[in-house]
Amino acid sequence: MLCPAAAVKAESKLEVRSEYVYVEDTEIGQVLYEKNADVPMYPASLTKMMSVILAIENIPNTNEVVTITENTLDGLIEANASVVGYETGDEVRVIDLLYGSLLASGADCINALALRVSGSIGAFVELMNKKAQDIGMENTHFANPTGLHQPDHVSTARDMALLLRYCRSNALFKTILAADSYVSAPVASNGEGFYMRSWFRDEMSAYREVPGYEGGKTGYTAYAGYCLASTASNNGMQVLAIVCGSPSIEGRDALYQEVYSLYNYVFDNYERRTLINEGDLMGSTRVIDGEVDQTLDFYALRTYTCDLRQGSLQVENTIPDEMYAPAKLGDTVGSVKFYSDGELIYQEDYRLTEDVPLDEFGRWCRKIGQFFGHEDPFEARSMAPVYLTVILVLLLATIPLSQLLFGRKKKS
């Protein structure tokens, strides 16, 4: 059974100006669109997804209190990093730091979590890079937990998709990512707590609606441009989109337009289809010259589901009506091929599950029947005994006749 990658790419008419894009149906692993998906780029605050998932996995009690120290805030003001606003001495619950990291993209929250998990920023970065390798992010190197620009802090759109897919498998991460807003517990520097809101969801909803939008993580630096890692569900499809390097000169509006266009193109033009189900009868073939009369049935070996552009499917099922013995276990008899707009997306070969031995006498019977004009091989084989009987009778009949003829000659 052959299973080529079922990457049905969006049409060229979909114009995407962002430099690095990767769109995938995460349930079936099908790539729907990609642009420079494996080219190194700066991930900006998408980095914080890795920092948050490590904190969730390494701090079992989300009500644990972490103290904000000078080390936590060191360098953030100078780097013009986004922060929630915690100050030295604030005692903050882990759950508030998690929301502050994803919802408000707070570098102060990220550093607090990193120091709690590993004791130092450097040790936490080592943990980040190890985790990246563990989940298959082969083209990623983290240099800090916040995503602030460093020349060696790089990733790819495909790797960011791997990270987001991994993170969303965690229920708490998924809940935080999807939140519209959150209010933290009061701290010494703010007796009312900090109000956090997903500015992307808020502004995107006002700008235009993304169908089924579930949430995402934004990022921006002057080097990275505007970035978003997000997911949306619609029409039975679970779609993940990484859009990075959106032109910063045009501001956030360019990012909104790109995300809106990508999701709407996918949901307007693609539909989830199950092309075959495991066990489906795909066709049958009759065995010619076999030791027994038999018909072989061929069944689908697996269920295959994909997202198809509407009206793009073509099917080629090549099971012959007949096959000749002998044949061996594993021999290919035919195949089914599915095409989308002429591109092969899936192929399954039909192979024999047992030997098909030859009946030599049966083959000669078929040839005799065909000699007498029967084109159908099975009819020819079945008629052969009739013709053999007739021939035998004729031969036997010639014996008395020859004796009579030759006997008269001798008497004369």
C-alpha positions as CSV (number, residue, x, y, z in Angstrom):
1,M,0.0,0.0,0.0
2,L,1.4,3.3,-1.1
3,C,0.5,6.5,0.9
4,P,2.0,9.6,-0.7
5,A,1.8,12.8,1.2
6,A,-1.7,14.3,0.8
7,A,-0.7,17.9,0.7
8,V,-3.4,19.7,-1.2
9,K,-2.1,23.2,-1.7
10,A,-4.3,26.2,-2.0
11,E,-4.6,27.8,-5.4
12,S,-2.1,30.4,-6.5
13,K,-4.8,33.0,-6.7
14,L,-4.7,33.2,-2.9
15,E,-2.3,36.0,-2.4
16,V,-0.3,35.9,0.9
17,R,2.2,38.6,1.5
18,S,3.5,37.4,4.9
19,E,6.9,35.8,4.5
20,Y,6.4,32.6,6.4
21,V,3.1,30.7,6.4
22,Y,2.0,27.2,7.3
23,V,-1.6,26.0,7.4
24,E,-2.6,22.5,8.4
25,D,-5.6,20.4,9.3
26,T,-4.3,19.1,12.5
27,E,-6.7,16.1,12.9
28,I,-5.4,14.4,9.7
29,G,-2.0,16.1,9.3
30,Q,-2.8,17.5,5.9
31,V,-1.0,20.6,4.7
32,L,-3.4,23.0,3.1
33,Y,-1.0,25.9,2.4
34,E,2.6,26.7,3.0
35,K,5.1,29.4,2.1
36,N,8.7,29.3,3.2
37,A,7.6,27.0,5.9
38,D,11.1,25.6,6.5
39,V,13.0,28.9,6.1
40,P,14.6,30.2,9.3
41,M,12.8,33.2,10.8
42,Y,12.5,35.1,14.1
43,P,9.5,33.8,16.1
44,A,9.2,36.8,18.4
45,S,6.6,36.1,21.2
46,L,5.4,32.9,19.7
47,T,8.4,31.7,21.7
48,K,6.3,32.1,24.9
49,M,4.2,29.1,23.9
50,M,7.2,26.9,24.7
51,S,7.9,28.7,27.9
52,V,4.3,28.3,29.1
53,I,4.0,24.6,28.3
54,L,7.2,23.9,30.2
55,A,5.9,25.8,33.2
56,I,2.6,23.9,33.1
57,E,4.4,20.6,32.9
58,N,6.9,21.4,35.6
59,I,4.8,23.3,38.2
60,P,2.0,20.9,39.4
61,N,0.2,23.4,41.6
62,T,-1.1,26.5,39.7
63,N,-2.0,28.2,43.0
64,E,1.6,28.2,44.0
65,V,2.9,31.8,44.7
66,V,6.0,33.1,42.9
67,T,7.8,36.2,44.1
68,I,8.8,38.8,41.5
69,T,12.4,39.7,42.0
70,E,14.8,42.2,40.4
71,N,16.2,39.3,38.4
72,T,12.7,38.7,37.0
73,L,12.5,42.2,35.6
74,D,16.1,42.7,34.6
75,G,16.5,44.2,31.2
76,L,12.9,44.2,30.2
77,I,12.3,48.0,30.2
78,E,15.5,48.5,28.2
79,A,14.4,45.9,25.7
80,N,10.9,47.6,25.4
81,A,9.4,44.2,26.2
82,S,5.7,43.8,26.7
83,V,4.8,43.3,30.3
84,V,1.8,42.8,32.5
85,G,3.2,45.3,35.0
86,Y,4.2,43.3,38.1
87,E,6.8,45.0,40.3
88,T,9.6,43.7,42.6
89,G,8.1,42.0,45.7
90,D,4.8,41.1,44.1
91,E,3.6,37.6,45.1
92,V,1.8,36.2,42.0
93,R,0.0,32.9,41.6
94,V,1.3,30.6,38.9
95,I,-2.1,30.6,37.2
96,D,-1.9,34.4,36.9
97,L,1.6,34.2,35.4
98,L,0.4,31.7,32.8
99,Y,-2.5,33.9,31.7
100,G,-0.2,36.9,31.8
101,S,2.2,35.1,29.5
102,L,-0.2,34.0,26.8
103,L,-3.0,36.5,27.0
104,A,-1.0,39.7,27.7
105,S,2.3,38.4,26.3
106,G,4.0,39.5,29.6
107,A,7.8,39.0,29.6
108,D,7.7,39.7,33.4
109,C,5.4,36.7,33.8
110,I,7.6,34.5,31.5
111,N,10.8,35.3,33.4
112,A,9.1,34.6,36.7
113,L,8.0,31.2,35.5
114,A,11.4,30.4,34.0
115,L,13.2,31.2,37.2
116,R,10.7,29.1,39.2
117,V,11.2,26.1,37.0
118,S,15.0,26.1,36.4
119,G,16.5,28.6,38.8
120,S,18.1,30.7,36.0
121,I,17.2,32.0,32.6
122,G,20.1,30.1,31.0
123,A,19.1,26.8,32.5
124,F,15.5,27.3,31.4
125,V,16.6,28.0,27.8
126,E,18.5,24.7,27.8
127,L,15.3,23.0,28.8
128,M,13.4,24.8,26.0
129,N,15.9,23.6,23.4
130,K,15.7,20.0,24.7
131,K,11.9,20.1,24.6
132,A,12.1,21.5,21.0
133,Q,14.2,18.5,19.9
134,D,11.9,16.0,21.8
135,I,8.8,17.1,19.9
136,G,10.6,17.3,16.5
137,M,11.4,21.0,16.1
138,E,14.5,20.3,14.1
139,N,15.1,23.8,12.8
140,T,14.6,25.7,16.0
141,H,17.1,27.3,18.5
142,F,15.9,29.3,21.4
143,A,18.2,31.9,23.0
144,N,15.7,33.3,25.6
145,P,12.3,32.5,27.0
146,T,10.5,35.6,25.8
147,G,11.2,35.9,22.1
148,L,13.1,39.2,22.3
149,H,15.3,39.5,19.3
150,Q,18.6,37.7,19.3
151,P,20.4,36.7,16.0
152,D,20.5,33.0,17.1
153,H,16.9,32.9,18.3
154,V,15.3,31.3,15.3
155,S,12.6,28.8,14.2
156,T,10.4,28.0,11.2
157,A,6.7,28.2,10.6
158,R,6.5,24.4,10.4
159,D,8.3,24.1,13.8
160,M,5.9,26.6,15.3
161,A,3.0,24.5,14.1
162,L,4.6,21.5,15.8
163,L,4.9,23.5,19.0
164,L,1.3,24.8,18.9
165,R,-0.1,21.4,18.1
166,Y,1.8,19.9,21.1
167,C,0.7,22.7,23.4
168,R,-2.9,22.4,22.5
169,S,-2.9,18.8,23.6
170,N,-2.7,20.2,27.2
171,A,-6.1,21.2,28.5
172,L,-5.0,24.1,30.6
173,F,-2.9,25.6,27.8
174,K,-5.8,25.3,25.4
175,T,-8.2,27.0,27.9
176,I,-5.8,29.9,28.4
177,L,-5.1,30.3,24.7
178,A,-8.9,30.6,24.0
179,A,-9.7,33.1,26.7
180,D,-11.1,36.5,25.8
181,S,-10.1,38.1,29.0
182,Y,-8.8,37.5,32.6
183,V,-8.4,39.3,35.8
184,S,-5.5,38.3,38.1
185,A,-5.5,38.2,41.9
186,P,-4.6,41.4,43.7
187,V,-0.9,41.9,44.4
188,A,1.0,44.5,46.5
189,S,1.5,46.8,43.5
190,N,-2.1,46.5,42.3
191,G,-4.9,45.9,44.8
192,E,-7.5,45.3,42.1
193,G,-5.5,42.8,40.1
194,F,-4.5,43.1,36.4
195,Y,-7.1,43.0,33.7
196,M,-5.9,41.2,30.6
197,R,-7.6,41.0,27.3
198,S,-6.9,39.2,24.0
199,W,-6.3,42.3,22.0
200,F,-6.1,40.2,18.8
201,R,-9.4,38.5,19.3
202,D,-11.0,41.8,20.3
203,E,-9.7,43.8,17.4
204,M,-10.1,41.0,14.9
205,S,-13.7,40.6,15.8
206,A,-14.3,44.3,15.2
207,Y,-12.3,44.1,12.0
208,R,-13.9,41.0,10.5
209,E,-14.9,37.6,11.8
210,V,-12.8,34.5,11.4
211,P,-15.2,31.6,11.4
212,G,-14.7,29.2,14.2
213,Y,-11.7,31.1,15.6
214,E,-10.5,29.4,18.8
215,G,-7.6,31.6,19.9
216,G,-3.9,32.2,19.3
217,K,-0.6,33.7,20.3
218,T,0.7,36.9,18.8
219,G,4.2,38.2,18.4
220,Y,6.1,41.2,17.1
221,T,9.6,42.6,16.9
222,A,11.0,44.9,14.3
223,Y,13.0,42.0,13.0
224,A,10.2,39.4,13.0
225,G,7.3,41.6,11.8
226,Y,3.8,40.7,13.0
227,C,3.2,37.0,13.8
228,L,0.3,34.9,14.9
229,A,-0.1,31.2,15.8
230,S,-3.8,30.3,15.9
231,T,-6.4,27.7,15.4
232,A,-10.0,27.6,14.1
233,S,-12.6,24.9,13.6
234,N,-15.3,24.9,11.0
235,N,-17.0,22.5,8.5
236,G,-15.6,19.6,10.5
237,M,-12.0,20.8,10.0
238,Q,-9.5,21.6,12.8
239,V,-7.2,24.1,11.1
240,L,-3.9,25.5,12.5
241,A,-2.3,28.5,10.9
242,I,1.1,30.0,11.5
243,V,1.5,33.4,9.9
244,C,4.8,35.2,10.5
245,G,6.7,38.1,8.9
246,S,3.5,40.1,8.1
247,P,4.7,43.5,6.7
248,S,5.4,45.6,9.8
249,I,5.2,48.9,7.8
250,E,1.5,48.3,7.4
251,G,0.9,47.5,11.0
252,R,-1.4,44.9,12.5
253,D,-4.0,45.4,9.9
254,A,-1.9,43.4,7.4
255,L,-1.8,40.5,9.8
256,Y,-5.5,40.6,10.3
257,Q,-6.1,40.5,6.5
258,E,-3.7,37.6,6.0
259,V,-5.3,35.5,8.8
260,Y,-8.8,36.3,7.7
261,S,-8.0,35.5,4.0
262,L,-6.3,32.2,4.9
263,Y,-9.0,30.8,7.1
264,N,-11.9,31.9,4.9
265,Y,-10.2,30.5,1.8
266,V,-9.8,27.1,3.5
267,F,-13.3,27.0,4.9
268,D,-14.9,28.3,1.8
269,N,-13.1,26.0,-0.6
270,Y,-12.3,22.8,1.2
271,E,-14.4,20.0,2.7
272,R,-13.6,17.0,4.8
273,R,-14.1,13.8,2.8
274,T,-13.7,10.1,3.6
275,L,-12.7,8.6,0.3
276,I,-12.6,5.0,1.4
277,N,-13.3,3.0,4.6
278,E,-11.3,0.1,5.8
279,G,-13.0,-3.1,4.6
280,D,-14.9,-1.5,1.7
281,L,-15.3,-3.9,-1.2
282,M,-13.3,-2.2,-4.0
283,G,-13.8,-4.8,-6.7
284,S,-13.5,-8.4,-7.8
285,T,-11.6,-10.4,-10.5
286,R,-12.1,-13.9,-11.9
287,V,-9.2,-16.3,-12.0
288,I,-8.6,-18.0,-15.3
289,D,-6.7,-21.3,-15.4
290,G,-6.8,-21.8,-11.7
291,E,-7.1,-25.1,-10.0
292,V,-10.6,-24.1,-8.8
293,D,-13.1,-21.7,-10.2
294,Q,-12.8,-18.7,-8.0
295,T,-13.5,-15.0,-7.8
296,L,-11.1,-12.9,-5.7
297,D,-12.5,-9.9,-3.8
298,F,-10.3,-6.9,-2.9
299,Y,-11.0,-4.7,0.1
300,A,-9.7,-1.4,1.3
301,L,-6.8,-1.8,3.7
302,R,-7.4,1.4,5.6
303,T,-9.7,4.4,6.0
304,Y,-8.5,7.4,4.2
305,T,-9.8,10.9,5.0
306,C,-8.6,14.2,3.6
307,D,-9.6,17.8,2.9
308,L,-10.6,18.3,-0.8
309,R,-11.1,21.4,-2.8
310,Q,-14.7,21.2,-3.8
311,G,-15.2,19.5,-7.2
312,S,-11.6,18.5,-7.6
313,L,-11.7,14.7,-7.0
314,Q,-11.0,12.2,-9.7
315,V,-10.9,8.4,-9.0
316,E,-9.1,5.7,-11.0
317,N,-9.9,2.1,-10.0
318,T,-7.9,-0.4,-12.0
319,I,-9.1,-3.9,-11.0
320,P,-9.2,-6.2,-14.0
321,D,-12.2,-8.3,-14.6
322,E,-10.0,-11.3,-15.1
323,M,-6.5,-12.5,-14.2
324,Y,-4.6,-15.6,-15.3
325,A,-3.0,-18.3,-13.0
326,P,-0.4,-18.8,-11.8
327,A,0.2,-15.9,-9.5
328,K,2.0,-15.5,-6.2
329,L,1.3,-14.1,-2.8
330,G,2.0,-10.4,-2.8
331,D,1.6,-9.9,-6.6
332,T,-0.1,-6.6,-7.5
333,V,-3.4,-7.1,-9.4
334,G,-4.6,-3.5,-9.6
335,S,-4.9,-0.3,-7.7
336,V,-7.1,2.6,-6.7
337,K,-5.8,6.1,-7.2
338,F,-7.4,9.4,-6.0
339,Y,-6.5,12.7,-7.7
340,S,-7.2,16.3,-6.7
341,D,-7.0,18.6,-9.7
342,G,-4.9,16.0,-11.5
343,E,-2.4,15.6,-8.6
344,L,-2.2,12.1,-7.0
345,I,-3.1,12.4,-3.3
346,Y,-3.6,8.7,-2.4
347,Q,-2.9,5.3,-3.9
348,E,-3.6,1.8,-2.6
349,D,-2.4,-1.3,-4.4
350,Y,-4.4,-4.5,-4.5
351,R,-2.2,-7.4,-3.7
352,L,-2.8,-11.2,-3.6
353,T,-3.1,-12.6,-0.1
354,E,-2.5,-16.2,-1.2
355,D,-0.9,-18.1,-4.1
356,V,-3.0,-18.8,-7.1
357,P,-1.7,-22.1,-8.6
358,L,-2.1,-23.1,-12.2
359,D,-4.3,-26.0,-13.5
360,E,-2.4,-27.2,-16.5
361,F,-5.2,-29.5,-17.8
362,G,-7.7,-26.6,-17.3
363,R,-5.5,-24.3,-19.4
364,W,-5.5,-26.8,-22.3
365,C,-9.2,-27.2,-22.0
366,R,-9.6,-23.4,-22.3
367,K,-7.4,-23.4,-25.4
368,I,-9.4,-26.1,-27.0
369,G,-12.6,-24.2,-26.4
370,Q,-11.2,-21.0,-27.8
371,F,-10.0,-22.9,-30.8
372,F,-13.6,-23.7,-31.5
373,G,-14.5,-20.1,-31.3
374,H,-15.5,-19.4,-27.7
375,E,-14.0,-16.1,-26.8
376,D,-15.0,-16.1,-23.1
377,P,-12.2,-18.2,-21.3
378,F,-14.6,-19.6,-18.8
379,E,-17.1,-20.7,-21.4
380,A,-14.3,-22.1,-23.5
381,R,-13.0,-24.2,-20.6
382,S,-16.5,-25.5,-19.8
383,M,-17.2,-26.4,-23.4
384,A,-13.9,-28.2,-23.9
385,P,-15.2,-31.6,-22.6
386,V,-18.0,-31.5,-25.1
387,Y,-15.6,-31.0,-27.9
388,L,-13.2,-33.7,-26.6
389,T,-16.2,-36.1,-26.4
390,V,-17.2,-35.3,-29.9
391,I,-13.7,-35.8,-31.2
392,L,-13.4,-39.1,-29.3
393,V,-16.7,-40.3,-30.7
394,L,-15.6,-39.4,-34.2
395,L,-12.3,-41.1,-33.7
396,L,-14.0,-44.3,-32.5
397,A,-16.5,-44.1,-35.3
398,T,-13.7,-44.1,-37.9
399,I,-12.3,-47.4,-36.6
400,P,-15.2,-49.7,-37.9
401,L,-15.4,-47.6,-41.0
402,S,-11.8,-48.1,-41.8
403,Q,-12.0,-51.9,-41.1
404,L,-15.0,-52.1,-43.5
405,L,-13.2,-50.2,-46.2
406,F,-9.9,-52.0,-45.8
407,G,-11.6,-55.4,-45.5
408,R,-13.4,-55.0,-48.8
409,K,-10.2,-54.1,-50.5
410,K,-8.6,-57.3,-49.3
411,K,-11.5,-59.5,-50.6
412,S,-11.5,-57.9,-53.9
